């Protein structure tokens, strides 16, 4: 149907929007002490792969421990350990409450 | 029977207690160096165990073997190329799931792996129960429980490692990650392609090579091309076809899908081997973080820690510094009396001892500083400091961890640059190293104090503060500039683990501190020694100068006339006269020294380069002083003391001499700006050379900072003159 990567992505995002409505949000929009499940890890290149390799994958449960005093980065608990991401990096990750 | 040599490599995640185990195994018999070509620390040690010589190599801590960071490339290449007999994967037992990711990659690479489930006690206290037999069975890997900080399980670990090395290394195909059908099909197709092209002559495991090629691993691709030569196009095309097939099939890159499936495989293992009891214990680490990274008091506490570190380093450090200083003075005066007066004596005392002394005196600072840094690192606070500071540092295009080296720069640039080792990304490290010299180090302060004191009087404090501020502003501008030009590229991802707080072990703190201090002594000592010999030679030669007047006879004359006067006076007047005589003699000795300096090679060089400094309002004496400041910035003051024929011990005298020499306040300001910015001192340069592992960056740093210094000083001097300040 759509053969180039961009339109495929758009199509996919739209479908997701339709299916999940406002249960879906970006990880960077989450509040402290909220828990969510990862729906999709976006972005590309090393960053995306690094995030995945650290165990943040589709279906992983994420707990937002806290934001740094200057609101960036954010500390998460994933698979039982603490990890921090910059807010712009967290914005690549779609979650579902 | 000659002892058998075995090589054992330690791999594992950062914070898995790898270093502790390494220290336990090797004790103090460690060799610390760098991995060839990169600045990643390489540690190894040789021990004897049950009739074997064991070489233990500590690989860099990594989360994966994807070649994104230097650490990962180093670790992977070591396993692939050096083929250690056994690789011990040190796994944080309380963090099993993520640790197994590296473990599965090690299994794929097809080396002899042994798992050490470390911090077994922590895991147990958190309510984790790990079925080691099951784990061993599922992955066909021997598993040993260890508690690194209590030195438990080390014997078993070594025995198992030796047993594994001795066992038939060509063991049957062991259990590895099994991917979904489409990927497995693609893997076997790529294996065929590799075989068909004769690339299987590579020493790597063929399945692993196939997986890496599907993952589009640039390094493996390059090696395949080197092996196959002419048919390269074809083989890559065939592999690309397989890749594209998978991309279409999964609507994502194969490397992503495979990462996902590896974690799927791990989840399966976890289900079988890990039982978590529901008892909820108080998480001490989280409670500590409630305070240390608290929204309101997190920063004040951080600032306090940094302040305390500075206080310790530079106040506590003064005592041993004074001892060393008096020790050196004692040695010099002893040698001055013991040796006959000749050129060799001058060389030894003024060249060698003075030069080396100026480095050794920093040793207490360095030791204390590195102790503090090791403390921050080993407790886990360093990661929190980066967490707090990242937002601010990110504005300059740097990582949160860059803050520590930059801050240290205000003390001394040398340890500051060495502290940049904590940064993982090479670009971040280089950038931090390049801008750290703009942090005005404590050696530059005496120069400001003299100049500002002489020309700005009551406003001296404000002026000095502005100089410091200028350094910070220029470092920010430079940072942004380099980030968008020379060191472009995406910022290193901030994906950083915040490890649980741990009580540091004294032994590892000491080893940590001493390793780095040793590097400082050895390398810096060499450079400084050569540098100070050069400066000494330039200022000591030519030996025979034709002075404008005969100082010796003039001194005699002055003495004689005063003594004649004294003989005629009463006792009470004698003292005054004697003091007058001393002053007069002193003045003559100083003008002799000044003339000698002027006529030495150094002085001649100063005269030659004077035109360069004229536009920024610095005369030949200032030029020479700046040149000698290259050895160590505080030398600028003592050189000016010699050249302006003022008493070095009395700063007021130098200030007066400067004012009466016709220097203007604008010129003084320009000189301060120049001292702030111009090329880093020798010790700093050798640190830059060492830490960037490149002569290129050192030369770049010299040129950039000196050109910038000249331009800024020019703007200050000419601008100031135009305003008429």
HADDOCK unambig.tbl for C-alpha pairs under 7 A between the chains (distance, minus, plus):
assign (segid A and resid 46 and name CA) (segid B and resid 68 and name CA) 6.88 0.50 0.50
assign (segid A and resid 47 and name CA) (segid B and resid 493 and name CA) 5.89 0.50 0.50
assign (segid A and resid 49 and name CA) (segid B and resid 256 and name CA) 6.64 0.50 0.50
assign (segid A and resid 51 and name CA) (segid B and resid 495 and name CA) 6.94 0.50 0.50
assign (segid A and resid 52 and name CA) (segid B and resid 259 and name CA) 6.93 0.50 0.50
assign (segid A and resid 53 and name CA) (segid B and resid 259 and name CA) 6.57 0.50 0.50
assign (segid A and resid 54 and name CA) (segid B and resid 98 and name CA) 6.68 0.50 0.50
assign (segid A and resid 55 and name CA) (segid B and resid 98 and name CA) 6.29 0.50 0.50
assign (segid A and resid 57 and name CA) (segid B and resid 260 and name CA) 6.79 0.50 0.50
assign (segid A and resid 68 and name CA) (segid B and resid 293 and name CA) 6.94 0.50 0.50
assign (segid A and resid 68 and name CA) (segid B and resid 295 and name CA) 6.80 0.50 0.50
assign (segid A and resid 68 and name CA) (segid B and resid 387 and name CA) 6.68 0.50 0.50
assign (segid A and resid 68 and name CA) (segid B and resid 388 and name CA) 5.93 0.50 0.50
assign (segid A and resid 69 and name CA) (segid B and resid 294 and name CA) 6.88 0.50 0.50
assign (segid A and resid 69 and name CA) (segid B and resid 295 and name CA) 4.35 0.50 0.50
assign (segid A and resid 69 and name CA) (segid B and resid 388 and name CA) 6.76 0.50 0.50
assign (segid A and resid 70 and name CA) (segid B and resid 391 and name CA) 6.68 0.50 0.50
assign (segid A and resid 72 and name CA) (segid B and resid 391 and name CA) 5.81 0.50 0.50
assign (segid A and resid 73 and name CA) (segid B and resid 387 and name CA) 6.58 0.50 0.50
assign (segid A and resid 73 and name CA) (segid B and resid 391 and name CA) 6.96 0.50 0.50
assign (segid A and resid 80 and name CA) (segid B and resid 95 and name CA) 6.78 0.50 0.50
assign (segid A and resid 81 and name CA) (segid B and resid 95 and name CA) 6.82 0.50 0.50
assign (segid A and resid 82 and name CA) (segid B and resid 497 and name CA) 5.94 0.50 0.50
assign (segid A and resid 82 and name CA) (segid B and resid 498 and name CA) 5.22 0.50 0.50
assign (segid A and resid 82 and name CA) (segid B and resid 499 and name CA) 6.67 0.50 0.50
assign (segid A and resid 83 and name CA) (segid B and resid 495 and name CA) 6.95 0.50 0.50
assign (segid A and resid 83 and name CA) (segid B and resid 496 and name CA) 5.62 0.50 0.50
assign (segid A and resid 83 and name CA) (segid B and resid 497 and name CA) 4.28 0.50 0.50
assign (segid A and resid 83 and name CA) (segid B and resid 498 and name CA) 5.39 0.50 0.50
assign (segid A and resid 84 and name CA) (segid B and resid 495 and name CA) 5.80 0.50 0.50
assign (segid A and resid 84 and name CA) (segid B and resid 496 and name CA) 5.29 0.50 0.50
assign (segid A and resid 84 and name CA) (segid B and resid 497 and name CA) 6.21 0.50 0.50
assign (segid A and resid 84 and name CA) (segid B and resid 498 and name CA) 6.86 0.50 0.50
assign (segid A and resid 85 and name CA) (segid B and resid 494 and name CA) 5.64 0.50 0.50
assign (segid A and resid 85 and name CA) (segid B and resid 495 and name CA) 4.96 0.50 0.50
assign (segid A and resid 85 and name CA) (segid B and resid 496 and name CA) 6.79 0.50 0.50
assign (segid A and resid 86 and name CA) (segid B and resid 494 and name CA) 6.05 0.50 0.50
